[in-house]
Amino acid sequence: MKYFLNRLLRFPDIEKNQRLLLPILLSSAGIGVLLCIYGLTEAPSDTQRWMNVVSGLVLFGYFLVQNFLLKAEWHHNPVTSVVVFLLSITFVVWFNLIEPYTIRWIHLAVTTLFFINITIIMGRWWAYGVLAMVVFLLSPLFPFQIWTPVYVAWDRPLSLMLSGIIINETFHWMIKRIEKQVERLEIINQMTRSLAFSIEPSQVNSLMSSAIQSALNADTYYIGFLENHALRLVLLYDDGEFFEDQHVELENTFSGWVVVNQRSLLVRDIDREAKGLGITLRSIGRPEHSRSWMGAPLQTHEKLYGMVAVASYKVNAFNESDLELLESFAQQAAISLENAYHHQEVETRSMQDSLTTALNHGAFLQKLSEEAQKALRGAYPLSLIMLDIDHFKEYNDRYGHLAGDQVLIELTRHIQRYLKSTDWVGRWGGEEFAVILPNATIPQAWGVARRIQKSLTRMTLKDREGNPIPAPTVSQGIACFPQEADEIYALIDLADQRLYRAKSRGRDQIEAPLATSEIIEDELA
């Protein structure tokens, strides 16, 4: 009983169904006008004339007032719901009673309007309540009529019951479909708005995950990006559990089919359709394989990034409407990924020196500050190498500025060759460079500086005519944070001082703290 009452008092979302009520209002207006015209022009007696005119005005007035009251959310009040329920019964019964005195079949049109109206604003169970009461009240007034070979006469209550059931179920199904479509459109719009502010690929993946969970009845879903002729799954969800990133082969897989053909695929029954597509079944996530699957490419006009797929452990879990929704998600995500990658590219270029691609002066200072803060929090050292090309002006004067540019570019490449992924190289200005070495002691930094020094002896350079150019040498100064300096500008000054001390010692030298230099030189000797 409690369940039934909860279902009865759970009204539909009128805001989503407002547009369905507009045709009801217009139809009631049309029927009301017809009744008034009939009453004023065709009715044979004054009684019928006023009966039709008043009925038409009241009919139109009722729906008009209801339309305005809907905006005040009156339908959520149980008292007003009962009033609407009783008025609906009264109007349906009334128009069935006056049918002999008005336009033929007008009672069917009015009955249909009220059944549709009550289904939209209050739900199917209230509509069945109206139907039951109308049939109950009209049954004594319209006794059952036997069918004859000449004329088929439907019993009035029986015809109302059958037509009411058809109308109620039809509109209940339509409303559910509309609500589902509206819900999906809202999810797409919300995702589109959110993606508009997403400048990180990880944000795009997270938003897609939320959208899929909200809109699709999927047991499994994943997002994969193309990488070395395979698919790297950056997001894999299977039956309530997220799995770590993994690579899957594309050959003879549903994902591979989507990538190769660059179009979506819907598989309603994997066991039945896989063989026809030349697919070898494999499991990712849980060992159990899915029963239905669909996937869409993450693709823009410029590039195919990868794909997104959803799956279910049930056969026929998805339809064409679900595939269209997934395609919308994929299309929006692909556009956002493209924007995110372009943003990253622009941001990276803004941090780079245009000639050497090393960090520019401002970006290097920012990165040094960030790494120094990390070193303090992690209680580990950070070493800084400042290095300068010896006699660089002579390269420009003797071999030209293009040769000088070539020296700067090649030097940057040689430095980067000996750095870890956590290290940073920046162009401090002109022919001076700087290297950040997180979690590196001075002896370790000296080892990096020494490898850079040796590698330059193997550098091959040529001028515009193809003649060989002597390889450059560099002078280097090393300082350590926070052991020798407790803030970055003091660290830079100390490393810079040691750099010029190395130059004063004859160039092509490495200058570190005195004790460290002596220990290292003794070990080399």
N, C-alpha and C positions, 0 to 999 in steps of 0.2 A: 504494500500500500504506500509506504514511504517513497519507494522508488518511482511509483506511478505519479505521485504528487510532485516529486522533483522534476520529472519529465514534463508534467503538465504546466508547471510554473516557469519552465526554462524557455523564455520567448526567443524567437529568432532575432538576429541583429538587423534591426530596421534600417539603420544607416546604410548598410550594404545593399538593402533591397528597395531603397527609396525609388529608384528608377522603374521598378516593376509596378509600383503603385500609380505612377503617372498615367499609363493607359487605362487603369481602372477608373481614375478620376475623369478622364476624357470620355470614356464610354458611358459612365453614369450621367455626365452632362448631356451626351447625345440622346440617351434614352429618356432623360427628363424632358428635353426639348420636344422629342417626338410625342411623348405623352401629353404635353401641354398643347401642341398643335392639334393632335387628335381630339383632345377634349374640347378645344375651342371651335373646331371646324367639322368634325365628323360625328361626335357623340350624339345619339338620337334623343337624349333627355338631359334635363338640367342636372339630375343626380349623377349621371355618368360623366357629364361634362366636368363638374367639380371634383368628382372622384379621380378622374385622370389628371386634371391640372394640379390638384393638391399632391397626388402621389408623385407626379413628376418633379414638382418643386422640392418636396421632402426628400426624395431620392438623391437629387443633385446636392441639396443642402447638407445632407448627412455626410456624403463623401468629402465635400468641401471642408466642412468643419473638422472631420477626422484628419484630413491632410495637414491642417494647421496645428491641431493638437499633437500630432506625431512629433513635431519639433520640440515640444515640451516633455517628451518621453513619458507621456501619460500611460503608455501601454505596459510600463513596468509596475503600475499600481494594480493590485489584485481587484480592488473595488471597481475601477473603471474597466478592467478586463471583463468582469461579470456583466457590466452594463452593455458593453459592446456585444458580448455573447448573446444577451437577451434581445437586444435591438436587431441583431442579425436574424435571429429566429423569427421575430415579429415581422420584419420586412419580407422575408422569404414566404412565410405563411400568407401574409396579406396579398402579395402579388399573385400567388397561386389561387387565392379566393376570388380576386377581381378579374381573373383571366377572361371570363365570358363577357365582361363589360369594357374591355380595352383592346389594344392591338393584339392580334393573334401571336402566340408564342413569346409575348413579352415576359411572361413569368419565367421562361427558361433562360432568357438573357439576364434577368435580374438575379435569378438563383445562381447562375454561373458566376456573375460578378461578386456576389457575397461569399461564395465558397472560395474563390480565388483570393479575395480580400482577407478573409479570416485566416487562410493558410499562410499568407505572406506575413501578416502582422502578429499573429498569435501562435501559429504552428498547426501541424496536422491533427493533433489530438483535440484541440478546440474545434477545428473544422468538422471532425467526426462527431463531436458533441452537438454542434448545430445541426448536422445532417440527421442524427438520431432523433433529436427533438422535433424537427420538421416532419420527418416520416411518422413519428408517433402522433403528432397533432393532426396531420392530414389524413391518416388512415381511416378514421371514422367518417370523414366527409367525402371520401372517394372510394367507394367499394370496388372490389376487384372486378375487372371486365374480362369476359371470355374472348379469346381471339376467334375471329370468323374468317371464312375463306375470302370474303369480299373486302373487309377492312380490319387491319391489325391495330388494335387499340391497346396502348400500354396503360397499365394501371398507374395513376399519378404518383403515389408514394414509391412504387417499385422503380419507376423511371427516374425519380429524383435520387433514390438511393444509388442506383447504378451510375448515373451521370456524376453524382457527388463523389463517389469513390474514384472514378476515373480522373475527374478534375483534381481532386485532392492529391492523389498519388503522383499525377503528372507534374503538378506544380511543386510538390515537395521535392521530387527528383530534380526539377529545373533549378529550384532555389539552392539545393545542395551543390549542384554543379557550378552555379554562379558563385556561390560563396567560396568554393574551392578555387575557382579561377581568380576571384578577387584576392583571395589570400596569397595565391602564387604571384600575382602581379604586384602585390604589396611587398612581398619578399624580394622580387626582382628590383623594384624601385628602391627599397631600402639598401639592397646590395649595391646598386648603381650609385646611390648617394654616398655610401661609405667608401666605395672604391675610388670615387672622385678625389678623396683626400688621402689615398694610400700611395705612398711613395716608396714602400719597401715590399719586395716580393713576398716576404714572410707574412705581411699583413694581408696580401691578396689571398694567400693560401688559407689563412685563418678565416677570412670572411666567406670564402667558398665552402669551407667545412661547415660553418654555421648555417649557411643557406641550404646546403644539401640535407642536413639533419632536420631542418624546419619544413622543407617542402617535399622531400621524397622519402618514401618508405623503404630505405635501403639498409641492409645488414652490413654491407661493406662498401667503402668508397676509397679512392686514392687519386692523388694528383702526381703526375710524373712529367719530368722534363728530359728532353733528348740530350744524351751525353755519350759520345763515342759509340754510336750505333746501338745504344741500349737506352733503356728508360730508367732514370733515377727517380725513385719514388720518394718525394720529399714529405708526403703526408699519406699515411696508410692507416685506415681505421677498419677494424673487423670485429663485429659482434661485441661492441662495448669496449674495445681495447685499441689503443694507439700503438703502432709498432715503429721501430727505428727505421731510418732511411735505409733503402736497399736498392740494388740494381737488378733489373729483370731484362732478359733477352726479348727482342722484338719478333724474332723469327717464329712463324707458326703460332702466333698468339692473337687474341682479339685486339689487344693494344697495338700490336704490329699492323694489323689490318687497318685500323683507324689511322695510324701514322702514315702508312704507305699510300692509302687511298685518299687521305686528307679529307675524310667525311665521316659523319656519325654512323654508328651501328647499334641496332637494337636486336638482342637475342632473347627471345621469350622462353626458349627451352634449350639450354646449353647441350644437354645430352643428345638431343635430336638434331640440332643444327650445326654443332661443332664440326662434324665430319665433312659436311657439305662445303664448309668454308676452308677446309684444310687446316683446322686448328688442333693443336696438341694440348690437351687439358693439363694445366699446372696449377698448383695452389700457392698463394701468397697469404701471409698472415696465418690464419688457422689452417690446419691440414685438410679440413673438409672443403670440397670445391663447391662453388655456387651453382645455382640452378637456372638463374636468369641474369642477364648482364646488359648494360648499355654504356657506350662511351662516346665522347665528342672531342674533337681536336681543339687545342688551345692555339688559335691561329689568327693572325691578322693578315692584311694584304702584303706586309713586308716579310713576315717570318712565321714558321711553324715552331712553337716553343715546346710543345708536348701534348698532353691529353689529360682529360679527367674522366673517370669511370665510376659507375656505381653497380652494385650487384646485390642479389638476394638469394637466400637459401630456399626460396619458393619459386615454382614454375609460374610464368605469366605474371610476374610481380610488377612489370612496367608496360606502358602502352605508348602510343605515338605522342600523346600529350605530355607524358613524362620526358620523352626524348627531346621534345621541343623546349621544355623547361631547362633541361640540362644543357642544351645548345645555347640558350640565352645566358645561362651562368658562364659557360665556357667563353662565349664571345665577349661578355663584359670583362671577365677576368683577363683574357688575352690583351684587350685594349689597355687595361690597367697595368699589366705586366710590361707591355711595351713602354708605357709612360714611366713606369718605375725604373726600367733599365736605361731609358733616355735620361732620366733625372740623375741616376747614378753616374752615367757617363759624363754628363755636364758637370756634376759635382766633383768627379775625379779629375776632369780636365782643369777645373778651376783651382785645384790644389797642386797641379803639376807645373813644372817648368816647361814651357812650350818647346824648348829645344831638346832637352835631355830626358824628359818625362820623370825626373826626380821631383820630390816635393819642392814647391817654391818656398821662398823665405817665410812668408806668413804661415803657410800650412805646416812647415817644419817646426816653427815655434809652438804652434798649437799642439802638434803631436808630441813634442818634447815635454810640454806642460802636462799633458794627459799621462804620458808614460812615467813622469816623475811622481805624480800622485799615486799611480798604481804601485810604484816601487815603495813608496812610504807605507801604503796600506799593507803590502805584502812583505815588508821588511826584507827586501832584497836590493842588491846594488844595481845601478844603471851607469854604464860608461858612455862617454861621448868622445868621438874622434873628429877633430877639425883637420882638414887637409887642403893643401894648396898646390897647384901645378907650378913646378919650378920653371922660371924663364918663359912663361906662357906668351908674353908680349912678342918674343922672338918668332914664335910660330906664326902669329898674325903678320908680323913685318916681313918675314922671309918667305913664307909659303902662302900667305893670303888668309883672309878671314874664313873662307870655306874650310881650309885645312884646320884652322883653330876650332871651328865648330865640330869638325870630325873628331878632334882630340877630346873635346868635352863629352861628346856622345859615347865614344869608346871607353873613356874613363868611367862613366856612369855604369856601363855594362859590366866592366871588370869589377867594380865595387859590388854591384848587386849579385854577382856570381858567388861571392863569399859570405853573403848575408842569409840569415834564417828568415822564415816568413814573418816572424815577430819583430825583425829589425827594420830600420828605416834609413833611407839616404835622402838628403836634401841638398839643393844648390843654394849655398849661403849667399852667393853673389859673385859675379864675374867668373874667375877660375877657382874659387874657393868652395869646397863642399863640406858637409857635416854628416856624421853617421851616428844614429842612436842604437845602442846595444842593450836592451833590457836584460836584466838578470845576468850581467856579465861583469866579472871582476877586471881589475886593470891588467893582470897577466893575460886573461882571455882576450881583452880588447887589443892588447899588444900583439897577440897571435893573429888576429884579424888584420890589423894594420900591416903586419909583416907579410901576410899572404897577398894583400893588395900590392904592396911594394914589389914583391917578386913577380907577380903576374904581369906588371907593366913592362917588364923586360922582354916579355913574349908578344907584346902588342905590335901588330903590323899596320903601318899607315902609309898612304900614298898621296901624292899631290894630284892636281888635275891632269897632268901629263902621264901619270902612272908611275912616276919615280918614287922610290921609297923615302919616307920621312922618318927621322929618328924618333924613337919612342920617348914619351915624356917621363919625367920622374916627379915624385910628389914629396913634400915635407908634411909630417903629421904630428899633431899634439893630442895627448890623451888626458882626460880628467874623469873622476868618478863621483857620482852622487849616491847617497848624501855623505859619503866618507870624507870628501874634500870640500864640498860646497853644498850648502843646505837649500839653495834655490837655483833655478835654471839659469838666470843671467850671470850669477857668479860662476856657475859651472862653465858657461860658454866663454867667459873672460879668461878663466884659468886654462881651458883647452886652447884658446887662441894665443895666449901668452906662450904656451909650450910649443905651439906651431911655429911661431916666429923665432923661438929659441932654436928649434930644429933647423930653420933656414940659416940662422947665424952660425950654426955648426958646419955649414958647407952644403946644405940642401940634401935631398934624398935621404933624410933622416927621420927617425921616430922618437919623439920626446915624451917620456912618461915621468911619474914621480921618481926622484933620484934613487931611492932604495930599490924600487922595482926595476928600474932600468939596469942597475948594477947586477941584480940577481939574474935577470933575463940574459944580459950580455955574458955573464959567467957561464950560464947554462949553454948558450950557443957556442962559446969558446970550447 
